[in-house]
Structures are given as structure tokens and as C-alpha cells.
Amino acid sequence: MRHDDVRNTLVDILAEWALPFAQLVREGVASGEFRAGLDPDATARFLINALQGSVLRGKVDRTTEPFDDFLALAATLLRADA
């Protein structure tokens, strides 16, 4: 498999992962649980990027702190009452 093939496969996988995240954001905004005005697609991509970064950092540092930070900050950024 060539590098471009691997990259294209990963692009497709990350795009598929974004779909349920974007739907969750749409539902959260519609219900009033998430802050109004969030772009569901951009927010989904941000959450996936931040999650992947926290996983990498946690492996490098051998700690769950980056993942814990991700969960706390993602909740704060999304919540309508924050």
C-alpha cells in the first residue's frame, strides 16, 4: 500500500468519525443543552482533533491527564450554561 493510499484511507475514516459527532452537536444545540451557534461539522472535527491529540499526549506522557483535560474542556466549551 502506498503512502497516499494510507493517507486517503485515514481521511475517509476521520470523515466517518465526524458524522456522529456532528449529529450529536446538532441535537445538543437543538435541545438547548449545547451553546447556540456552534457549527456542527467544524465542532465535530475540532473534537476529533483534540481527542486524537490527547490520546497521543497521554501515550507519550504515560498519563490520563490529557484525556481528562479533553473531557473537562470539551464539556465546558459545548455547554449552553458555561
C-alpha positions in Angstrom: 0.0 0.0 0.0 1.4 3.4 -1.0 1.5 6.4 1.4 -1.2 8.2 -0.5 -3.4 5.1 -0.1 -2.9 5.0 3.6 -3.5 8.8 3.9 -6.7 8.6 1.8 -7.9 5.7 4.0 -7.3 7.8 7.1 -9.0 10.8 5.6 -12.1 8.6 5.0 -12.0 7.1 8.5 -11.8 10.5 10.2 -14.6 11.9 8.0 -16.8 8.9 9.0 -16.0 9.5 12.7 -17.1 13.1 12.3 -20.6 12.2 11.2 -21.9 11.0 14.6 -20.1 13.8 16.4 -21.7 16.4 14.2 -25.1 14.8 14.7 -24.6 14.9 18.5 -23.8 18.6 18.3 -26.9 19.3 16.1 -29.1 17.5 18.7 -27.4 19.3 21.6 -27.9 22.7 20.1 -31.5 21.9 19.1 -32.3 20.8 22.7 -30.6 23.8 24.2 -28.0 21.6 26.1 -25.2 22.9 23.9 -24.4 26.6 23.2 -26.2 28.1 20.2 -24.3 29.0 17.1 -21.9 26.0 17.1 -21.1 24.8 13.6 -21.7 21.1 13.9 -19.2 20.0 11.3 -16.4 22.3 12.5 -17.1 21.3 16.1 -17.0 17.6 15.2 -13.7 18.0 13.5 -12.3 20.0 16.5 -13.4 17.4 19.0 -11.9 14.6 17.0 -8.6 16.5 16.5 -8.4 17.4 20.2 -9.3 13.8 21.2 -6.6 12.4 19.0 -4.1 14.9 20.3 -4.9 14.0 23.9 -4.6 10.3 23.2 -1.1 10.8 21.7 0.0 13.1 24.5 -1.3 10.6 27.1 0.7 7.8 25.5 3.9 10.0 25.4 3.5 11.1 29.0 2.0 7.8 30.2 -0.8 9.6 32.0 -4.6 10.1 31.6 -4.3 13.8 32.3 -4.6 14.9 28.7 -7.7 12.9 28.2 -9.2 14.2 31.5 -8.4 17.7 30.3 -10.1 17.0 26.9 -13.3 15.8 28.6 -13.4 18.7 31.0 -12.7 21.4 28.4 -14.9 19.8 25.7 -17.9 19.8 28.2 -17.2 23.4 29.2 -16.9 24.6 25.6 -20.1 22.9 24.4 -22.4 23.5 27.4 -25.0 26.2 26.9 -24.8 27.3 30.5 -21.0 27.7 30.5 
